[in-house]
Amino acid sequence: MAENYELEQPSQTHKIIQDVTRALENGMFVHVRRILEEMEPEDIAHLLEASPPKTRQLLWQLTDPEDQGEILEELSEEIKDAIMVRMQPEQLAAATEGMETDDVVYLLRSLPEEVSQDVLSQMDAQDRARLKQALSYPEDTAGGMMNTDVVTLRSDVNIDVVLRYLRMKGNLPHATDTLYVVDENSRLIGALPITTLLTTQPDTGVIEIMEDPDEAIPVTLHDSEVANLFERRNWLSAPVVDENQRLLGRITIDDVVDIIREDAEHSMMSMAGLDDEEDTFAPALKSARSRSIWLGANVLAALAAASVSNLFENTLNQMAVIAVLMTIVPSMGGVAGNQTVALVIRGLAVGHIVDSNTRWLLTKEALVGLLNGLLWACIIGGVVVVWKGDFILAGIIAVAMLTNLIIAGVAGVTVPILLKKMKIDPALAGGMALTTITDIIGLSVFLGLATLFLV
């Protein structure tokens, strides 16, 4: 009996990767093909992402062409691009057969313009027109993520007519939970949930039982706002309309989950200065080149902090104990500030922070900094007294600690908000900017007070 290769547990995933790697090394390509035939498209995508580039290309050649479209849907952008550039337009067109409009649009956006046009030319006129309409909207808007395959009804028919129409149609679009009622100008006027359709007498008119459509999504709404609406309303799907309320398509929960996941990955990777789609197994030269930009920016920030220490070189030369203790204050400020930055970035992402509540948040975080500053100033000051027996030095580090934690709280709020207003990603630059501020302030206050009272 063929072994089931569905990937349900991490241990099974590791076993598949090891088996496939071993089989490829031994030239057992037929065996690998059989393994791939037993796997779901999303699991093959996971296997491809967990493989080095050369192995990845071999695996792709061994996959079933009929599954390639679904596999491409599940791949990260960088890996998907690397695979698609090696495919002919007719292969890409064949891979998109049966895929939903939003997924095909996502694939086409990844291609160079001339290749994308070649792929479109391989499709029939109806599909091509539908895709061109979807491609006309920006990628990060509701129009860019919507699916144009929607079942629409007229309000002047009864349930029996609707059921006969659906039986004649045969298949419903993926994740259809609601049918939409439109007028003669395709304007959205109502919604008919599938559950209502199935539990209503056949002679009942659609106009009698149709509901007001859920808050329709404007086609230009940003994708992060779409995700927020789905989260707050607990939608499974929602209609997309233009400025004249004409129904253009719909967005389903699986598309929103992708947006939420991409935003989460973007925030996590950006804090390390990495692209959220970076390939774990990318060539070393490519990875080094992409990461060097962030390292260069960090060097500039570190040099700025080091220049503060340089201003107090005589103080450091005269008192070695100051050099021993000087890293504590900026370190504590950096940790406290980055906690606030993470909180504010999340608040900005989900739409909690607006101009009207920014001042309250600023006051609150300054107060948090004050309370934590008093606590840790007393603790660190006490440690210095016990350790070094110097009350003046203990007072200096306590004051510097208190000052830096208050500044960290204030900067943790203002830095991400200012960066967003400047059209700079707070997740990418917020942490580094905050750390630079707390390093400079912490060192300046500590070394300045030490110079004033101890030297």
Secondary structure, DSSP 8 states (H G I E B T S, - for coil): --------SHHHHHHHHHHHHHHHHTT-HHHHHHHHHTS-HHHHHHHHHTS-HHHHHHHHHHS-GGGHHHHHHHS-HHHHHHHHTTS-HHHHHHHTTT--HHHHHHHHHTS-HHHHHHHHHTS-HHHHHHHHHHHTS-TTBHHHH-B----EE-TTSBHHHHHHHHHHH----TT--EEEEE-TT-BEEEEEEHHHHHTS-TTSBHHHH-B-----EETT-BHHHHHHHHHHHT-SEEEEE-TT-BEEEEEEHHHHHHHHHHHHHHHHHHTTT--TT--TT--HHHHHHHHHHHHHHHHHHHHHHHHHHHHTHHHHHH-HHHHHHTTHHHHHHHHHHHHHHHHHHHHHHHT---HHHHHHHHHHHHHHHHHHHHHHHHHHHHHHHHHH--HHHHHHHHHHHHHHHHHHHHHHHHHHHHHHHTT--HHHHHHHHHHHHHHHHHHHHHHHHHHHHH-
